[in-house]
Amino acid sequence: MLDSNLWGACIVVPTAIAQVFLATGSRRVLCTLQGIETFHCALMPKGDGTWFITINKKRRDKLKLREGSPVSASLVSDESEYGLPMPEEFAAVLASDEEGNTLFHALTPGKRRNILYFVGNVNNSDTRIRRALVIVEHLKKHGGKVVFRVLNEELRGSI
């Protein structure tokens, strides 16, 4: 059932099911909703021993889900390298820039996922290429650190 909490709309994952994934040492899963919409996500702790998965507005609208709606969900371990798909444009930029590739791979897994989300969250290939180039230059300029406020300004300026 679609629920809501401080994070927004979510589905509660039964503890026994969550424990199966947590026993592997990773909270990253692939979730399929209603048998048609699959996405990368993480099991999030509610704080009371239970776990949940957030469902964003775009996905809720696509599946016509409202709070209290019944939801069919299946979970499998996310065995992907980054926890999100690697956009081919970003892979090409990293392949052509050894320093950028090294800096990207030195980031924490969460920061790498943020960057992959920034690049892959647009439909236009040209925009993905521009974002990839801006991000790699940002990493070089900031010594391998991601300064999100500055990066957001740089990304806005590149469009």
C-alpha positions as a printed NumPy array, in Angstrom:
array([[  0.   ,   0.   ,   0.   ],
       [  1.302,   3.455,  -0.855],
       [  2.047,   5.325,   2.353],
       [  3.665,   8.639,   3.172],
       [  6.308,   9.764,   5.637],
       [  8.805,  12.6  ,   6.035],
       [ 10.517,  11.46 ,   2.816],
       [  7.282,  11.601,   0.764],
       [  5.34 ,   8.72 ,  -0.732],
       [  6.705,   5.286,   0.044],
       [  5.981,   1.615,   0.353],
       [  6.825,  -0.225,   3.539],
       [  8.979,  -3.3  ,   3.024],
       [  8.148,  -6.143,   5.413],
       [ 11.001,  -6.649,   7.877],
       [ 11.541, -10.303,   6.908],
       [ 11.993,  -9.298,   3.256],
       [ 14.238,  -6.342,   4.095],
       [ 16.437,  -8.595,   6.232],
       [ 17.108, -10.889,   3.246],
       [ 18.676,  -7.973,   1.346],
       [ 20.363,  -6.4  ,   4.373],
       [ 22.089,  -9.709,   5.13 ],
       [ 24.044,  -9.276,   1.879],
       [ 25.54 ,  -6.037,   3.218],
       [ 23.759,  -3.8  ,   0.718],
       [ 20.525,  -1.859,   0.859],
       [ 20.562,  -1.277,  -2.933],
       [ 17.735,  -3.039,  -4.787],
       [ 15.866,  -3.001,  -8.073],
       [ 12.182,  -2.459,  -7.402],
       [  9.449,  -3.306,  -9.895],
       [  6.062,  -1.714,  -9.238],
       [  2.799,  -3.059, -10.622],
       [  4.884,  -5.465, -12.737],
       [  5.857,  -2.726, -15.214],
       [  8.042,   0.015, -13.707],
       [ 11.545,  -1.031, -12.588],
       [ 13.977,   1.367, -10.926],
       [ 17.132,   1.415,  -8.796],
       [ 16.598,   2.383,  -5.165],
       [ 17.646,   1.704,  -1.588],
       [ 15.921,   0.246,   1.424],
       [ 15.585,   3.148,   3.851],
       [ 15.283,   2.714,   7.634],
       [ 12.145,   4.124,   9.224],
       [ 13.869,   4.279,  12.612],
       [ 11.577,   1.807,  14.313],
       [ 13.143,  -1.323,  12.822],
       [ 11.075,  -1.207,   9.646],
       [ 12.206,  -0.29 ,   6.128],
       [ 10.681,   1.548,   3.183],
       [ 11.259,   2.569,  -0.433],
       [ 10.352,   6.035,  -1.663],
       [  8.275,   6.456,  -4.821],
       [  8.736,   9.788,  -6.627],
       [  5.86 ,  11.864,  -8.012],
       [  6.669,  11.163, -11.657],
       [  6.518,   7.408, -11.016],
       [  3.355,   7.703,  -8.888],
       [  1.646,   9.725, -11.616],
       [  2.717,   7.283, -14.334],
       [  1.272,   4.36 , -12.348],
       [ -1.738,   6.381, -11.122],
       [ -0.854,   5.717,  -7.484],
       [ -2.318,   7.744,  -4.632],
       [ -1.847,   7.44 ,  -0.887],
       [ -3.584,   4.262,   0.245],
       [ -3.459,   2.708,  -3.246],
       [ -2.622,  -0.991,  -3.305],
       [  0.838,  -1.525,  -4.798],
       [  2.404,  -4.675,  -6.178],
       [  6.18 ,  -4.57 ,  -5.7  ],
       [  8.975,  -7.024,  -6.291],
       [ 12.576,  -6.575,  -5.198],
       [ 15.855,  -8.066,  -6.392],
       [ 19.387,  -7.245,  -5.308],
       [ 20.965,  -4.455,  -7.344],
       [ 24.139,  -6.015,  -8.689],
       [ 25.011,  -3.025, -10.896],
       [ 28.396,  -1.406, -10.429],
       [ 27.07 ,   2.018,  -9.426],
       [ 23.501,   1.493,  -8.206],
       [ 22.229,   3.467, -11.214],
       [ 22.728,   3.027, -14.941],
       [ 25.891,   4.58 , -16.396],
       [ 24.777,   6.94 , -19.203],
       [ 26.751,   6.098, -22.344],
       [ 27.638,   9.777, -22.81 ],
       [ 29.201,   9.95 , -19.358],
       [ 31.038,   6.657, -19.928],
       [ 32.476,   8.117, -23.149],
       [ 33.638,  11.292, -21.38 ],
       [ 35.273,   9.246, -18.613],
       [ 36.934,   6.973, -21.185],
       [ 38.444,   9.989, -22.913],
       [ 39.61 ,  11.767, -19.733],
       [ 41.856,   9.69 , -17.476],
       [ 42.037,  12.314, -14.718],
       [ 38.248,  12.767, -14.711],
       [ 37.769,   9.004, -14.616],
       [ 40.137,   8.67 , -11.644],
       [ 38.44 ,  11.525,  -9.771],
       [ 34.957,  10.144, -10.436],
       [ 35.894,   6.676,  -9.215],
       [ 37.516,   8.121,  -6.071],
       [ 34.144,   9.568,  -4.974],
       [ 31.933,   7.791,  -2.465],
       [ 29.296,   5.477,  -3.975],
       [ 26.543,   7.933,  -3.019],
       [ 28.238,  10.867,  -4.748],
       [ 28.827,   8.746,  -7.838],
       [ 25.098,   7.911,  -7.873],
       [ 24.242,  11.615,  -7.517],
       [ 26.404,  12.423, -10.516],
       [ 24.972,   9.569, -12.585],
       [ 21.489,  10.835, -11.702],
       [ 22.381,  14.408, -12.757],
       [ 23.684,  13.173, -16.104],
       [ 21.115,  10.48 , -16.823],
       [ 18.019,  12.34 , -15.648],
       [ 17.539,  14.141, -18.975],
       [ 16.237,  12.693, -22.23 ],
       [ 18.375,  14.788, -24.582],
       [ 21.74 ,  13.234, -25.483],
       [ 23.361,  16.639, -26.131],
       [ 22.374,  17.79 , -22.637],
       [ 23.776,  14.577, -21.131],
       [ 27.078,  15.214, -22.933],
       [ 27.202,  18.837, -21.696],
       [ 26.427,  17.748, -18.142],
       [ 29.096,  15.034, -18.274],
       [ 31.711,  17.543, -19.467],
       [ 30.727,  20.124, -16.832],
       [ 30.864,  17.523, -14.043],
       [ 34.31 ,  16.225, -15.04 ],
       [ 35.666,  19.794, -15.237],
       [ 34.083,  20.52 , -11.848],
       [ 35.85 ,  17.527, -10.299],
       [ 39.183,  18.694, -11.732],
       [ 38.665,  22.275, -10.602],
       [ 37.726,  21.248,  -7.051],
       [ 40.38 ,  18.602,  -6.47 ],
       [ 38.028,  15.653,  -6.828],
       [ 35.43 ,  17.125,  -4.478],
       [ 31.804,  17.771,  -5.398],
       [ 30.617,  21.195,  -4.254],
       [ 26.941,  20.685,  -5.021],
       [ 25.909,  24.346,  -4.795],
       [ 28.646,  25.329,  -7.254],
       [ 28.029,  22.296,  -9.468],
       [ 24.322,  23.154,  -9.736],
       [ 25.238,  26.7  , -10.825],
       [ 27.739,  25.319, -13.361],
       [ 25.137,  22.884, -14.72 ],
       [ 22.562,  25.669, -15.074],
       [ 25.105,  27.837, -16.868],
       [ 25.902,  25.068, -19.364],
       [ 22.354,  24.747, -20.707]])
